[in-house]
């Protein structure tokens, strides 16, 4: 069964500005999960140097990348091979990742890899603006709304 992403996770993906920091052109054909993991590893290395001792929310559209990094290992030898070298950066950089799954259609980071123009951000969600000011009531409502059944049609 396909996993369902939460609106409160999709909202920032769709609404906040995205800046491409790096992009790969792989010489060899890898499985998509390996490429996603390599990109996550590059992010970990960058943040260990630029933002040590940080808690970082990361939006990914791969449940495999999310699960493997949350668990710290994978049943895939190829993924474990990609994960092993980034461990010193995560531990040494004192990084704590909150890996959240965003649906692909709300993930602007996919645009460059699909060779399409980067979409324009739709604007910061109100609940996020208020949460950054210390008011969590709208965030609580956004989370609660995700638990409600979707309207038909």
JOKA-V24873 format. One line per field, one symbol per residue. ss: DSSP state (a for helix, b for strand, c for the rest). Layout:
ss=???
This chain:
ss=ccccccaaaaaaaaaccccccccccccccccaaaaaaaaaaaaaaaaaaacccbbbbbbbccaaaaaaaaacccccaaaaaaaaccaaaaaaccbbbbbbbccaaaccaaaaaccccccccccccaaaaaaaccccaaaaaaaaaaacccccc
